Amino acid sequence: MDQPPPITGHVILLPSTTPHRTLRLVTDVDLLLAATIASVRLNRPAIVFEPPPSLVACERCREAYAQARRVIEQAGGIAKWMEVAATT
């Protein structure tokens, strides 16, 4: 049986120097915001506010992190954003 081709590149939650991989079903910002909801519910630091050091390697990742932070800030902070996110 043939093996599927290896997946190359990195995703937004684990940026690196490999090429950025665009996901088909969700945007990078959607994925970051979903990870933020999980982090808050698990009482863990939100990755959107504490991005990995490897973030500097990818312009698209830096832009997505900045956009996700803006979404939260424009809602009035993490608590208010969580209220909206949990009801929509």
N, C-alpha and C positions, 0 to 999 in steps of 0.2 A: 504494500500500500504506500502510495506517495505521501511524503510529509508536506504539510503546507509550508509556504515560504516563510522565512523568519520575519517577524515584525521589526521594522527598523525605525529609528527616530525616538524622540521622547514626547511625553505628554505633559500638559501644563502643571500637574502636581509634582512632577519629577523632572524639572528642566535640566538640561545638560548641553554639552557641545555637539551632540548629534543633531541631525535635522529635526525641525519641529514637525510633529505629526498632527494634522487636522483630523478631528473626530467627526464622523458623519451624523451622529444622532444628537449631540449636544455641543454647544459652543464652549470655548475655554472658560469664559466668564460663568456660564451655567455650572460647569463642573466645579469651579472655585467656590461659587456660592453654595452649592450643595455640600461641599466639603466643610464649609463654614457652619452650616446648620448642624452637621454631624458633630463637629468639634464642640460647638456650644452645648449640644445635648449631652455629650460625653464629658463635659467639663474639662476640655483640653484646649490648649492654645489654638487659635484660629490661624491656619496656614496663610490666609490672605493678609494677615498682619505680621506674620513671622515667616516670610518666604524663605525657601532654601537658599543657601549661599550660591548655588549653581545658577540662580536666576539671572545673574549678570551675563550669562553666555547666550541668552536668547532674547532678542528684541520683542518678538511676538508674545513671549511669556511676560516680560516686563509690562507691556501694554495691557495685557489681560488682567494682571494683578492690580494695576493702577485703576482700570475700569471697574473691577469688582469692589475695590475699596471705595470708589466714588459712589457706587450704587448704595452701599451701606451708609456712607457719610450723608448722602442726600436724603436718606430716609430718617436721619436724626440719630444715627448710632446703631450699634449692634442690637440693643434691646428692642428699639422701635422697628428696625428692619426685620427682626425675627418675628414680631407680631404680625407684620404684613405678610411675610413669607409663609407663615404657618396658616394663614387664612385664605390664601389664594391658590 
